[in-house]
Amino acid sequence: MKRIYSVLVENRAGVLAKVAGLFWRRCFNIDSLAVGETDRSDVSNMIIVSSGDARTLEQIEKQLNKKLDVIKVKTFDENEAISRELMLVKVKYTRSNRRDILENSEIMGAQIVDLSPTMMTIQMCDTPDRVKIFLETLKSISIVEITRTGTVALPKCSENGKN
């Protein structure tokens, strides 16, 4: 099972290390971690994606809520969230595979953001699953370098005003 934790924390030095240390000490796995300031410069939002059994996921939430630097913890399942991941991938291309790369990029909604006579950098911002699928289409090409942001997510909007 996967769970997304949206953790509002005080934006100061050492908070990320404390949260990561909590996962390390308890042998919890972090599948993805993205951190950034909110609309307030003194508050950051950590989006942590973790997996495990129901008991483990419950323990993660309880342990996060015990941290002094943590302001608020919201949890939600992947199907309850709008999530995105940004990926930049640099590929080496040839005359014979250039068209395939361009077509796959267009189909998947990725954009070419840098180009040289032998290499191109492709940007994709989509759900983590679609980013993974696009990456699979590039496996047969010479991938030079990849960087990914990790998942950012918000709960889906609801009509009852809950989210």
DSSP file (Angstrom, degrees, kcal/mol; ACC not computed):
  #  RESIDUE AA STRUCTURE BP1 BP2  ACC     N-H-->O    O-->H-N    N-H-->O    O-->H-N    TCO  KAPPA ALPHA  PHI   PSI    X-CA   Y-CA   Z-CA
    1    1 A M              0   0    0      0, 0.0    51,-2.2     0, 0.0     2,-0.4   0.000 360.0 360.0 360.0 142.1    0.0    0.0    0.0
    2    2 A K  E     -A   51   0A   0     49,-0.2    76,-0.4    47,-0.0     2,-0.3  -0.875 360.0-173.2-111.8 148.2    1.1    3.5   -0.7
    3    3 A R  E     -A   50   0A   0     47,-2.7    47,-2.3    -2,-0.4     2,-0.5  -0.996  15.9-141.8-139.6 143.3    0.3    6.6    1.2
    4    4 A I  E     -AB  49  76A   0     72,-2.7    72,-2.1    -2,-0.3     2,-0.5  -0.916  14.2-162.9-107.3 129.8    0.9   10.3    0.6
    5    5 A Y  E     -AB  48  75A   0     43,-3.0    43,-2.7    -2,-0.5     2,-0.7  -0.960   6.2-163.2-114.0 121.6    1.8   12.5    3.6
    6    6 A S  E     -AB  47  74A   0     68,-3.4    68,-2.6    -2,-0.5     2,-0.6  -0.920  18.6-173.4-101.9 109.8    1.4   16.3    3.3
    7    7 A V  E     -AB  46  73A   0     39,-3.1    39,-2.8    -2,-0.7     2,-0.5  -0.910  15.8-155.3-116.7 111.4    3.5   17.6    6.3
    8    8 A L  E     +AB  45  72A   0     64,-2.8    63,-3.2    -2,-0.6    64,-1.4  -0.743  27.7 173.3 -82.3 126.2    3.5   21.3    7.1
    9    9 A V  E     -AB  44  70A   0     35,-2.7    35,-2.5    -2,-0.5     2,-0.3  -0.882  40.3 -89.7-131.7 161.0    6.7   22.0    9.0
   10   10 A E  E     -A   43   0A   0     59,-2.2     2,-1.6    -2,-0.3    33,-0.3  -0.546  43.7-123.6 -68.1 134.7    8.6   25.0   10.4
   11   11 A N        +     0   0    0     31,-2.7     2,-0.3    -2,-0.3    -1,-0.1  -0.630  66.5 113.2 -87.0  87.0   10.9   26.3    7.6
   12   12 A R  S >  S-     0   0    0     -2,-1.6     3,-1.5    57,-0.0     4,-0.3  -0.975  72.2 -71.7-151.7 164.1   14.3   26.2    9.4
   13   13 A A  T 3  S+     0   0    0     -2,-0.3    -2,-0.0     1,-0.2     0, 0.0  -0.248 111.0  20.6 -59.8 138.0   17.6   24.3    9.3
   14   14 A G  T 3> S+     0   0    0      1,-0.0     4,-2.0     4,-0.0    -1,-0.2   0.213  87.6 106.0  93.9 -13.7   17.6   20.7   10.5
   15   15 A V  H <> S+     0   0    0     -3,-1.5     4,-2.3     2,-0.2     5,-0.2   0.927  81.4  49.2 -67.0 -44.3   13.9   19.9   10.1
   16   16 A L  H  > S+     0   0    0     -4,-0.3     4,-2.8     1,-0.2     5,-0.2   0.915 110.6  51.3 -60.0 -42.7   14.3   17.8    7.0
   17   17 A A  H  > S+     0   0    0      1,-0.2     4,-2.5     2,-0.2    -1,-0.2   0.889 109.0  51.3 -62.3 -39.3   17.1   15.8    8.7
   18   18 A K  H  X S+     0   0    0     -4,-2.0     4,-1.7     2,-0.2    -1,-0.2   0.919 112.7  44.7 -64.5 -43.6   14.9   15.2   11.7
   19   19 A V  H  X S+     0   0    0     -4,-2.3     4,-1.6     2,-0.2    -2,-0.2   0.928 114.8  47.8 -67.9 -44.2   12.0   13.9    9.6
   20   20 A A  H  X S+     0   0    0     -4,-2.8     4,-2.4     1,-0.2    -2,-0.2   0.887 109.5  55.1 -62.4 -38.0   14.4   11.8    7.5
   21   21 A G  H  X S+     0   0    0     -4,-2.5     4,-3.1    -5,-0.2     5,-0.2   0.863 102.4  56.4 -62.5 -36.9   16.0   10.5   10.7
   22   22 A L  H  X S+     0   0    0     -4,-1.7     4,-1.6     2,-0.2    -1,-0.2   0.927 110.0  44.9 -59.9 -45.4   12.5    9.4   11.9
   23   23 A F  H  <>S+     0   0    0     -4,-1.6     5,-2.6     2,-0.2     4,-0.4   0.902 114.9  49.0 -65.1 -41.2   12.1    7.2    8.8
   24   24 A W  H ><5S+     0   0    0     -4,-2.4     3,-1.1     3,-0.2    -2,-0.2   0.938 110.4  48.8 -65.5 -48.2   15.6    5.9    9.1
   25   25 A R  H 3<5S+     0   0    0     -4,-3.1    -1,-0.2     1,-0.3    -2,-0.2   0.854 117.3  41.2 -62.5 -36.1   15.4    4.9   12.8
   26   26 A R  T 3<5S-     0   0    0     -4,-1.6    -1,-0.3    -5,-0.2    -2,-0.2   0.389 110.2-120.0 -94.1   3.1   12.1    3.1   12.3
   27   27 A C  T < 5 +     0   0    0     -3,-1.1     2,-0.3    -4,-0.4    -3,-0.2   0.851  57.9 155.6  59.1  37.5   13.2    1.5    9.0
   28   28 A F      < -     0   0    0     -5,-2.6     2,-0.4    -6,-0.2    -1,-0.2  -0.712  39.5-126.2 -88.6 146.4   10.3    3.1    7.1
   29   29 A N        -     0   0    0     22,-0.5     2,-0.6    -2,-0.3    22,-0.5  -0.763  10.2-151.0 -96.7 139.3   10.8    3.6    3.4
   30   30 A I        -     0   0    0     -2,-0.4    20,-0.2    20,-0.2     3,-0.1  -0.944  13.1-179.8-105.0 114.6   10.5    6.9    1.6
   31   31 A D  S    S+     0   0    0     18,-2.7     2,-0.3    -2,-0.6    19,-0.2   0.830  73.3   0.2 -79.0 -34.4    9.4    6.3   -2.0
   32   32 A S  E     -C   49   0A   0     17,-1.6    17,-2.6   118,-0.1     2,-0.4  -0.988  60.8-171.5-156.4 145.6    9.4   10.0   -2.8
   33   33 A L  E     +C   48   0A   0     -2,-0.3     2,-0.4    15,-0.2    15,-0.2  -0.970   8.0 170.6-144.8 125.5   10.2   13.3   -1.0
   34   34 A A  E     -C   47   0A   0     13,-1.9    13,-3.1    -2,-0.4     2,-0.4  -1.000   8.8-174.4-135.2 134.1    9.6   16.8   -2.2
   35   35 A V  E     +C   46   0A   0     -2,-0.4     2,-0.3    11,-0.2    11,-0.2  -0.984  13.5 146.9-132.2 138.4    9.9   19.9    0.0
   36   36 A G  E     -C   45   0A   0      9,-1.5     9,-3.1    -2,-0.4    -2,-0.0  -0.984  46.9 -85.8-162.5 160.0    9.2   23.6   -0.7
   37   37 A E  E     -C   44   0A   0     -2,-0.3     7,-0.3     7,-0.3     4,-0.1  -0.290  38.1-142.5 -63.6 151.7    8.0   26.8    0.9
   38   38 A T        -     0   0    0      5,-2.5    -1,-0.1     2,-0.9     5,-0.1  -0.102  50.2 -69.0 -92.8-159.9    4.3   27.4    1.2
   39   39 A D  S    S+     0   0    0     -2,-0.1     2,-0.5     2,-0.0     5,-0.1   0.622 126.1  66.6 -69.8 -10.9    2.7   30.8    0.7
   40   40 A R  S >  S-     0   0    0      3,-0.3     3,-1.5     1,-0.1    -2,-0.9  -0.945  79.4-144.4-110.3 131.2    4.4   31.7    4.1
   41   41 A S  T 3  S+     0   0    0     -2,-0.5    -1,-0.1     1,-0.3    -2,-0.0   0.685  99.2  56.6 -70.0 -16.8    8.2   31.8    4.1
   42   42 A D  T 3  S+     0   0    0    -32,-0.1   -31,-2.7     1,-0.1     2,-0.4   0.417 102.4  64.6 -93.9   2.6    8.4   30.4    7.6
   43   43 A V  E <   -A   10   0A   0     -3,-1.5    -5,-2.5   -33,-0.3     2,-0.3  -0.991  61.8-170.0-129.3 131.5    6.4   27.2    6.7
   44   44 A S  E     -AC   9  37A   0    -35,-2.5   -35,-2.7    -2,-0.4     2,-0.5  -0.826  15.8-137.6-113.2 157.1    7.4   24.5    4.3
   45   45 A N  E     -AC   8  36A   0     -9,-3.1    -9,-1.5    -2,-0.3     2,-0.5  -0.972  12.8-161.8-116.0 122.7    5.4   21.6    2.9
   46   46 A M  E     -AC   7  35A   0    -39,-2.8   -39,-3.1    -2,-0.5     2,-0.7  -0.905   2.2-160.8-100.5 125.1    6.9   18.1    2.7
   47   47 A I  E     -AC   6  34A   0    -13,-3.1   -13,-1.9    -2,-0.5     2,-0.5  -0.933  16.1-177.5-104.9 112.7    5.2   15.7    0.4
   48   48 A I  E     -AC   5  33A   0    -43,-2.7   -43,-3.0    -2,-0.7     2,-0.5  -0.945  13.2-163.4-115.2 126.1    6.3   12.2    1.4
   49   49 A V  E     +AC   4  32A   0    -17,-2.6   -18,-2.7    -2,-0.5   -17,-1.6  -0.943  20.9 168.6-106.8 126.5    5.2    9.1   -0.4
   50   50 A S  E     -A    3   0A   0    -47,-2.3   -47,-2.7    -2,-0.5     2,-0.3  -0.932  18.9-151.4-135.6 158.1    5.8    5.9    1.5
   51   51 A S  E     +A    2   0A   0    -22,-0.5   -22,-0.5    -2,-0.3     2,-0.3  -0.932  35.7 101.8-131.2 155.7    4.7    2.3    1.2
   52   52 A G        -     0   0    0    -51,-2.2    -2,-0.0    -2,-0.3     2,-0.0  -0.954  67.8 -46.8 161.6-173.5    4.1   -0.5    3.6
   53   53 A D     >  -     0   0    0     -2,-0.3     4,-2.4     1,-0.1     5,-0.2  -0.276  63.7 -95.0 -78.2 173.2    1.3   -2.4    5.3
   54   54 A A  H  > S+     0   0    0      1,-0.2     4,-1.9     2,-0.2     5,-0.2   0.869 124.7  51.4 -58.7 -39.6   -1.6   -0.6    7.1
   55   55 A R  H  > S+     0   0    0      2,-0.2     4,-2.4     1,-0.2    -1,-0.2   0.920 110.1  48.8 -65.1 -44.0    0.1   -0.7   10.5
   56   56 A T  H  > S+     0   0    0      1,-0.2     4,-2.3     2,-0.2    -2,-0.2   0.928 111.1  49.5 -60.9 -46.5    3.4    0.8    9.2
   57   57 A L  H  X S+     0   0    0     -4,-2.4     4,-1.6     1,-0.2    -1,-0.2   0.860 111.3  49.6 -64.5 -35.6    1.5    3.6    7.4
   58   58 A E  H  X S+     0   0    0     -4,-1.9     4,-2.2    -5,-0.2    -1,-0.2   0.901 109.5  51.8 -67.5 -41.3   -0.4    4.4   10.6
   59   59 A Q  H  X S+     0   0    0     -4,-2.4     4,-2.8     1,-0.2     5,-0.2   0.882 105.4  55.7 -62.6 -39.1    2.8    4.4   12.6
   60   60 A I  H  X S+     0   0    0     -4,-2.3     4,-2.5     1,-0.2    -1,-0.2   0.945 109.0  46.8 -58.7 -48.3    4.4    6.9   10.1
   61   61 A E  H  X S+     0   0    0     -4,-1.6     4,-2.1     1,-0.2    -2,-0.2   0.924 113.2  48.6 -61.3 -44.8    1.5    9.3   10.6
   62   62 A K  H  X S+     0   0    0     -4,-2.2     4,-0.8     1,-0.2    -1,-0.2   0.918 112.7  47.7 -61.6 -44.0    1.6    9.0   14.4
   63   63 A Q  H >X S+     0   0    0     -4,-2.8     4,-0.6     1,-0.2     3,-0.5   0.884 110.3  52.0 -67.3 -38.5    5.4    9.5   14.5
   64   64 A L  H >< S+     0   0    0     -4,-2.5     3,-1.2     1,-0.2    -1,-0.2   0.910 106.1  54.7 -62.4 -41.4    5.2   12.5   12.2
   65   65 A N  H 3< S+     0   0    0     -4,-2.1    -1,-0.2     1,-0.2    -2,-0.2   0.720 101.8  59.6 -65.7 -20.6    2.6   14.1   14.5
   66   66 A K  H << S+     0   0    0     -4,-0.8    -1,-0.2    -3,-0.5    -2,-0.2   0.672  80.4 105.0 -80.9 -17.4    4.9   13.7   17.5
   67   67 A K    X<  -     0   0    0     -3,-1.2     3,-1.0    -4,-0.6   -48,-0.0  -0.440  67.5-142.4 -70.5 134.5    7.7   15.9   16.0
   68   68 A L  T 3  S+     0   0    0      1,-0.2    -1,-0.1    -2,-0.2    -3,-0.0   0.841  99.7  53.5 -65.0 -35.3    7.9   19.4   17.5
   69   69 A D  T 3  S+     0   0    0    -54,-0.1   -59,-2.2   -60,-0.1     2,-0.5   0.582  88.1  99.0 -77.9  -8.9    8.7   21.1   14.2
   70   70 A V  E <   -B    9   0A   0     -3,-1.0   -61,-0.3   -61,-0.2     3,-0.1  -0.682  46.4-179.7 -85.1 126.4    5.6   19.5   12.5
   71   71 A I  E     -     0   0A   0    -63,-3.2     2,-0.3    -2,-0.5   -62,-0.2   0.877  67.4  -9.0 -88.7 -46.5    2.7   21.9   12.3
   72   72 A K  E     -B    8   0A   0    -64,-1.4   -64,-2.8     2,-0.0     2,-0.5  -0.987  54.4-153.4-156.7 143.1    0.1   19.6   10.6
   73   73 A V  E     -B    7   0A   0     -2,-0.3     2,-0.4   -66,-0.2   -66,-0.2  -0.985  12.3-178.3-121.1 125.9    0.0   16.2    8.9
   74   74 A K  E     -B    6   0A   0    -68,-2.6   -68,-3.4    -2,-0.5     2,-0.4  -0.976   8.5-166.2-117.9 137.7   -2.5   15.3    6.3
   75   75 A T  E     +B    5   0A   0     -2,-0.4     2,-0.3   -70,-0.2   -70,-0.2  -0.930  13.2 160.8-123.4 150.0   -2.6   11.9    4.7
   76   76 A F  E     -B    4   0A   0    -72,-2.1   -72,-2.7    -2,-0.4     2,-0.1  -0.981  35.6-107.9-160.4 155.8   -4.4   10.6    1.7
   77   77 A D    >   -     0   0    0     -2,-0.3     3,-1.6   -74,-0.2     4,-0.2  -0.398  38.9-105.6 -81.1 162.7   -4.2    7.7   -0.8
   78   78 A E  G >  S+     0   0    0    -76,-0.4     3,-1.4     1,-0.3     5,-0.1   0.855 120.6  55.4 -57.5 -37.2   -3.0    8.1   -4.4
   79   79 A N  G 3  S+     0   0    0      1,-0.3    -1,-0.3     3,-0.1     0, 0.0   0.606 104.5  54.9 -74.9  -9.5   -6.6    7.9   -5.7
   80   80 A E  G <  S+     0   0    0     -3,-1.6    76,-2.8    75,-0.0     2,-0.3   0.325 104.5  70.5 -98.5   5.7   -7.6   10.8   -3.5
   81   81 A A  E <  S-D  155   0B   0     -3,-1.4     2,-0.6    74,-0.3    72,-0.0  -0.847  70.2-134.9-128.0 156.1   -4.9   13.1   -4.8
   82   82 A I  E     +D  154   0B   0     72,-3.0    72,-1.9    -2,-0.3     2,-0.4  -0.963  42.0 179.7-100.5 117.6   -3.8   15.1   -7.8
   83   83 A S  E     -D  153   0B   0     -2,-0.6     2,-0.3    70,-0.2    70,-0.2  -0.935  12.7-179.1-127.5 147.7   -0.1   14.3   -8.0
   84   84 A R  E     -D  152   0B   0     68,-2.6    68,-2.6    -2,-0.4     2,-0.3  -0.966   8.5-165.1-140.5 155.4    2.6   15.4  -10.4
   85   85 A E  E     -E  126   0C   0     41,-2.5    41,-1.9    -2,-0.3     2,-0.5  -0.995  14.1-141.9-139.6 141.1    6.2   14.7  -11.0
   86   86 A L  E     -E  125   0C   0     64,-0.5    63,-2.4    -2,-0.3     2,-0.4  -0.887  20.7-177.0-103.9 133.7    8.7   16.7  -13.1
   87   87 A M  E     -EF 124 148C   0     37,-2.7    37,-2.5    -2,-0.5     2,-0.5  -0.996  13.7-167.7-130.9 136.5   11.4   14.8  -15.0
   88   88 A L  E     -EF 123 147C   0     59,-2.7    59,-2.4    -2,-0.4     2,-0.4  -0.991  14.6-178.3-115.1 130.5   14.2   16.1  -17.2
   89   89 A V  E     -EF 122 146C   0     33,-2.4    33,-3.0    -2,-0.5     2,-0.5  -0.994  15.7-153.7-134.2 129.1   15.9   13.4  -19.3
   90   90 A K  E     -EF 121 145C   0     55,-3.0    54,-3.0    -2,-0.4    55,-1.5  -0.889  20.6-176.7-101.9 125.8   18.9   14.0  -21.6
   91   91 A V  E     -EF 120 143C   0     29,-2.8    29,-2.3    -2,-0.5     2,-0.5  -0.921  26.2-131.9-124.0 148.7   19.1   11.5  -24.5
   92   92 A K  E     -EF 119 142C   0     50,-3.0    50,-0.7    -2,-0.3     2,-0.3  -0.852  35.9-169.6 -92.9 130.6   21.6   10.9  -27.3
   93   93 A Y        -     0   0    0     25,-2.7     2,-0.3    -2,-0.5    48,-0.0  -0.824  15.1-157.4-124.3 162.4   19.8   10.6  -30.6
   94   94 A T     >  -     0   0    0     -2,-0.3     4,-1.4     1,-0.0     3,-0.3  -0.770  40.4 -99.0-124.7 172.8   20.6    9.6  -34.1
   95   95 A R  H  > S+     0   0    0     -2,-0.3     4,-0.5     1,-0.2     3,-0.1   0.866 121.7  53.4 -59.4 -36.3   18.9   10.3  -37.4
   96   96 A S  H  4 S+     0   0    0      1,-0.2     4,-0.3     2,-0.1    -1,-0.2   0.796 117.7  32.2 -75.1 -28.3   17.2    7.0  -37.3
   97   97 A N  H  > S+     0   0    0     -3,-0.3     4,-2.1     2,-0.1    -1,-0.2   0.488  92.7  90.9-108.2  -1.8   15.6    7.3  -33.8
   98   98 A R  H  X S+     0   0    0     -4,-1.4     4,-2.4     1,-0.2     5,-0.2   0.918  87.7  49.6 -59.2 -45.7   15.0   11.1  -33.7
   99   99 A R  H  X S+     0   0    0     -4,-0.5     4,-2.8     1,-0.2    -1,-0.2   0.908 109.4  52.2 -62.0 -42.7   11.5   10.8  -35.2
  100  100 A D  H  > S+     0   0    0     -4,-0.3     4,-2.8     1,-0.2     5,-0.2   0.916 109.9  49.0 -59.6 -43.2   10.5    8.1  -32.7
  101  101 A I  H  X S+     0   0    0     -4,-2.1     4,-2.4     1,-0.2    -2,-0.2   0.934 113.1  46.9 -61.7 -46.4   11.7   10.3  -29.8
  102  102 A L  H  X S+     0   0    0     -4,-2.4     4,-2.3     2,-0.2    -2,-0.2   0.903 113.9  47.7 -63.6 -41.8    9.7   13.3  -31.0
  103  103 A E  H  X S+     0   0    0     -4,-2.8     4,-2.7     2,-0.2    -2,-0.2   0.932 112.8  47.6 -66.0 -45.8    6.6   11.2  -31.6
  104  104 A N  H  X S+     0   0    0     -4,-2.8     4,-2.3    -5,-0.2     6,-0.2   0.900 111.9  51.4 -61.3 -40.3    6.7    9.5  -28.2
  105  105 A S  H  X>S+     0   0    0     -4,-2.4     5,-2.8    -5,-0.2     4,-0.8   0.927 111.6  46.7 -62.1 -45.1    7.3   12.9  -26.6
  106  106 A E  H ><5S+     0   0    0     -4,-2.3     3,-0.7     3,-0.2    -2,-0.2   0.925 112.4  49.6 -64.3 -44.7    4.3   14.4  -28.4
  107  107 A I  H 3<5S+     0   0    0     -4,-2.7    -1,-0.2     1,-0.2    -2,-0.2   0.893 116.2  42.4 -60.4 -41.1    2.0   11.5  -27.5
  108  108 A M  H 3<5S-     0   0    0     -4,-2.3    -1,-0.2    -5,-0.2    -2,-0.2   0.483 114.9-112.7 -88.6  -3.1    3.0   11.6  -23.8
  109  109 A G  T <<5 +     0   0    0     -4,-0.8    16,-0.4    -3,-0.7     2,-0.2   0.737  67.2 143.7  80.2  22.8    2.8   15.4  -23.6
  110  110 A A      < -     0   0    0     -5,-2.8     2,-0.4    -6,-0.2    -1,-0.3  -0.609  37.9-142.0 -92.1 156.8    6.6   15.9  -23.0
  111  111 A Q  E     -G  123   0C   0     12,-2.8    12,-3.4    -2,-0.2     2,-0.6  -0.929  12.9-125.5-122.7 144.8    8.5   18.8  -24.5
  112  112 A I  E     +G  122   0C   0     -2,-0.4    10,-0.2    10,-0.2     3,-0.1  -0.783  32.6 172.1 -81.9 121.4   11.9   19.2  -26.0
  113  113 A V  E     +     0   0C   0      8,-2.8     2,-0.3    -2,-0.6     9,-0.2   0.538  62.9  22.9-112.2 -10.8   13.6   22.0  -23.9
  114  114 A D  E     -G  121   0C   0      7,-1.3     7,-2.6     2,-0.0     2,-0.4  -0.974  64.8-175.2-155.9 144.8   17.2   21.8  -25.2
  115  115 A L  E     +G  120   0C   0     -2,-0.3     5,-0.2     5,-0.2    -3,-0.0  -0.999   9.1 170.4-147.3 136.8   18.7   20.5  -28.4
  116  116 A S        -     0   0    0      3,-3.1    -2,-0.0    -2,-0.4     0, 0.0  -0.790  56.0 -87.9-129.7 177.6   22.1   19.9  -29.9
  117  117 A P  S    S+     0   0    0      0, 0.0     3,-0.1     0, 0.0    -2,-0.0   0.729 125.8  17.6 -62.2 -19.5   23.2   18.1  -33.1
  118  118 A T  S    S+     0   0    0      1,-0.2   -25,-2.7   -26,-0.0     2,-0.3   0.519 123.3  46.8-128.0 -10.6   23.4   14.8  -31.1
  119  119 A M  E     -E   92   0C   0    -27,-0.3    -3,-3.1     2,-0.0     2,-0.3  -0.944  52.3-170.6-135.5 155.4   21.5   15.2  -27.8
  120  120 A M  E     -EG  91 115C   0    -29,-2.3   -29,-2.8    -2,-0.3     2,-0.5  -0.994  16.4-140.5-141.5 149.9   18.2   16.6  -26.6
  121  121 A T  E     -EG  90 114C   0     -7,-2.6    -8,-2.8    -2,-0.3    -7,-1.3  -0.948  20.2-161.2-110.4 129.1   16.8   17.3  -23.2
  122  122 A I  E     -EG  89 112C   0    -33,-3.0   -33,-2.4    -2,-0.5     2,-0.4  -0.895   2.3-156.0-113.6 137.6   13.1   16.4  -22.7
  123  123 A Q  E     +EG  88 111C   0    -12,-3.4   -12,-2.8    -2,-0.4     2,-0.4  -0.927  12.9 178.2-112.3 135.4   10.9   17.7  -20.0
  124  124 A M  E     -E   87   0C   0    -37,-2.5   -37,-2.7    -2,-0.4     2,-0.5  -0.989  10.9-177.2-138.6 131.6    7.8   15.9  -18.7
  125  125 A C  E     +E   86   0C   0     -2,-0.4     2,-0.3   -16,-0.4   -39,-0.2  -0.961  39.8 107.0-125.8 111.9    5.4   17.0  -16.0
  126  126 A D  E    S-E   85   0C   0    -41,-1.9   -41,-2.5    -2,-0.5    -2,-0.1  -0.871  72.3 -42.7-162.0-171.2    2.7   14.4  -15.3
  127  127 A T     >  -     0   0    0     -2,-0.3     4,-2.3   -43,-0.2     5,-0.2  -0.347  58.5-112.1 -65.1 152.5    1.5   11.7  -12.9
  128  128 A P  H  > S+     0   0    0      0, 0.0     4,-2.0     0, 0.0     5,-0.1   0.864 117.8  54.1 -55.2 -36.5    4.3    9.5  -11.6
  129  129 A D  H  > S+     0   0    0      2,-0.2     4,-2.2     1,-0.2     5,-0.1   0.917 109.4  45.9 -65.2 -43.0    2.8    6.5  -13.5
  130  130 A R  H  > S+     0   0    0      2,-0.2     4,-2.5     1,-0.2    -1,-0.2   0.861 110.3  53.9 -70.2 -34.1    2.9    8.4  -16.8
  131  131 A V  H  X S+     0   0    0     -4,-2.3     4,-2.3     2,-0.2    -1,-0.2   0.922 110.0  48.6 -61.8 -43.0    6.4    9.6  -16.2
  132  132 A K  H  X S+     0   0    0     -4,-2.0     4,-1.8    -5,-0.2    -2,-0.2   0.906 110.6  50.3 -63.1 -42.8    7.4    6.0  -15.6
  133  133 A I  H  X S+     0   0    0     -4,-2.2     4,-1.5     2,-0.2    -2,-0.2   0.925 110.9  48.9 -61.5 -45.3    5.7    4.9  -18.8
  134  134 A F  H  X S+     0   0    0     -4,-2.5     4,-0.9     1,-0.2     3,-0.2   0.907 108.4  53.8 -62.2 -41.3    7.4    7.6  -20.8
  135  135 A L  H >< S+     0   0    0     -4,-2.3     3,-0.7     1,-0.2     4,-0.5   0.874 104.3  55.9 -60.8 -37.4   10.8    6.6  -19.3
  136  136 A E  H >< S+     0   0    0     -4,-1.8     3,-1.1     1,-0.2     4,-0.4   0.869 102.1  56.3 -62.1 -36.9   10.1    3.0  -20.4
  137  137 A T  H 3< S+     0   0    0     -4,-1.5     3,-0.3     1,-0.2    -1,-0.2   0.746 107.5  50.1 -68.0 -20.6    9.7    4.2  -24.0
  138  138 A L  T X< S+     0   0    0     -4,-0.9     3,-1.8    -3,-0.7    -1,-0.2   0.502  82.2  94.3 -93.7  -4.6   13.1    5.8  -23.9
  139  139 A K  T <  S+     0   0    0     -3,-1.1     4,-0.2    -4,-0.5    -1,-0.2   0.823  82.2  54.2 -58.4 -33.6   14.9    2.7  -22.5
  140  140 A S  T 3  S+     0   0    0     -4,-0.4    -1,-0.3    -3,-0.3     2,-0.2   0.571 101.2  75.1 -79.1  -6.9   16.0    1.6  -26.0
  141  141 A I  S <  S-     0   0    0     -3,-1.8     2,-1.3     1,-0.0   -48,-0.1  -0.633 101.7 -93.1 -99.8 161.0   17.6    5.0  -26.6
  142  142 A S  E     -F   92   0C   0    -50,-0.7   -50,-3.0    -2,-0.2     2,-0.5  -0.622  42.2-161.0 -79.1  96.8   20.8    6.1  -25.2
  143  143 A I  E     -F   91   0C   0     -2,-1.3   -52,-0.2   -52,-0.2     3,-0.1  -0.683  12.1-178.7 -80.1 126.7   19.8    7.9  -22.0
  144  144 A V  E     -     0   0C   0    -54,-3.0     2,-0.3    -2,-0.5   -53,-0.2   0.854  63.1  -8.7 -91.9 -43.2   22.6   10.2  -20.8
  145  145 A E  E     -F   90   0C   0    -55,-1.5   -55,-3.0     2,-0.0     2,-0.4  -0.990  55.5-165.7-159.9 146.1   21.2   11.6  -17.6
  146  146 A I  E     -F   89   0C   0     -2,-0.3     2,-0.3   -57,-0.2   -57,-0.2  -0.996   4.7-179.8-136.4 141.2   17.9   11.8  -15.7
  147  147 A T  E     -F   88   0C   0    -59,-2.4   -59,-2.7    -2,-0.4     2,-0.3  -0.993   6.3-174.1-138.3 139.8   16.6   13.9  -12.9
  148  148 A R  E     -F   87   0C   0     -2,-0.3   -61,-0.2   -61,-0.2     3,-0.1  -0.968  22.0-144.5-132.9 146.9   13.2   13.7  -11.2
  149  149 A T        -     0   0    0    -63,-2.4  -116,-0.1    -2,-0.3     2,-0.1   0.767  41.7-121.3 -80.2 -25.7   11.6   15.9   -8.6
  150  150 A G        -     0   0    0    -64,-0.3   -64,-0.5  -118,-0.1     2,-0.2  -0.303  50.3 -45.7  91.9 167.5    9.6   13.3   -6.7
  151  151 A T        -     0   0    0     -2,-0.1     2,-0.4   -66,-0.1   -66,-0.2  -0.503  46.4-169.9 -78.5 135.1    5.9   13.5   -6.2
  152  152 A V  E     +D   84   0B   0    -68,-2.6   -68,-2.6    -2,-0.2     2,-0.3  -0.965  21.6 172.3-114.5 142.8    4.1   16.7   -5.3
  153  153 A A  E     -D   83   0B   0     -2,-0.4   -70,-0.2   -70,-0.2   -72,-0.0  -0.992  25.7-168.9-152.2 153.6    0.4   16.2   -4.5
  154  154 A L  E     -D   82   0B   0    -72,-1.9   -72,-3.0    -2,-0.3     3,-0.1  -0.979  40.5 -99.1-136.0 148.5   -2.8   17.9   -3.1
  155  155 A P  E     -D   81   0B   0      0, 0.0   -74,-0.3     0, 0.0     3,-0.1  -0.376  50.4 -97.2 -62.8 148.0   -6.0   16.2   -2.1
  156  156 A K        -     0   0    0    -76,-2.8     2,-0.1     1,-0.1     7,-0.1  -0.302  43.9-100.5 -62.2 150.2   -8.7   16.3   -4.8
  157  157 A C        -     0   0    0     -3,-0.1     2,-0.3     5,-0.1    -1,-0.1  -0.433  39.5-160.3 -69.7 146.6  -11.2   19.1   -4.4
  158  158 A S    >   -     0   0    0     -2,-0.1     3,-0.9    -3,-0.1     5,-0.1  -0.948  23.7-133.5-130.0 154.4  -14.6   18.1   -3.0
  159  159 A E  T 3  S+     0   0    0     -2,-0.3    -1,-0.1     1,-0.2    -2,-0.0   0.678  99.7  68.4 -77.8 -18.6  -18.0   19.7   -3.1
  160  160 A N  T 3  S-     0   0    0      1,-0.1    -1,-0.2    -3,-0.0    -3,-0.0   0.426 109.5-115.6 -85.3   4.4  -18.6   19.3    0.6
  161  161 A G  S <  S+     0   0    0     -3,-0.9    -2,-0.1     1,-0.0    -1,-0.1   0.522  81.8 122.0  80.2   4.4  -15.9   21.8    1.5
  162  162 A K              0   0    0      1,-0.2    -3,-0.1    -5,-0.0    -5,-0.1   0.887 360.0 360.0 -68.9 -39.6  -13.8   19.3    3.3
  163  163 A N              0   0    0     -5,-0.1    -1,-0.2    -7,-0.1    -4,-0.1   0.394 360.0 360.0-105.6 360.0  -10.7   19.7    1.1
